[in-house]
Amino acid sequence: MIGLYTEHRAGVWFGAACDERRVYGTSFASSEKEALKSLLSGMPSDAPFQIFPTPSAFAENILTTVKDVFDGKDVSEWFPLFTEHLTAYTKKVLKVTALIPIGYVTTYGSIAETAGGSPRAVGNVMASNAFAPVVPCHRVVSSNFTLGGYGGGLDVKLELLIREKRGYQYQWEIPFGDKELALFPVEFVLRKLQRD
């Protein structure tokens, strides 16, 4: 049975869908209804679930991690994600996206070069990411360092990125299989937005 859990912390509703071993979805929203709606939209349609008023210990850890990512904190804990119902391409894009460290962004095009497909295909995967913000789709931007899109709204994406700036100055790359994912400091995006 998948449990759906929500908690209201510092004016935001955080959500987690999980059993005792894996995460089926994470969310944050301005209302409990929206947090639950987001969790349900990413789950397999035939999955049995129940809404619980009190989080299990595992769910509490997930909710804390979601809030920490939302707050721009460094997070080292990782949870197994339920992705069996997703296409091989979607899984690959999410795996690449999960590599983007705090303080950095990458572009839809860079993910496409690393995982295959097109920037538009990557954008479609980002739009249906059931694990936001733990799989940090907010760290994926357009090739000209504008924000691109975000299901929670561009103002929320910008707020997340502002909280994640670390003062980094240089681009670098991380390996993924036989490819490399280009990473850029969050400051590249913030400076671009200031100029525009």
Beta strands, then each sheet from edge to edge (+ up, - down):
strand 1: 2-9
strand 2: 12-18
strand 3: 23-29
strand 4: 49-51
strand 5: 104-107
strand 6: 140-141
strand 7: 172-176
strand 8: 179-185
sheet 1: 3+ 2- 1+ 4+
sheet 2: 6+ 5+ 8- 7+
end
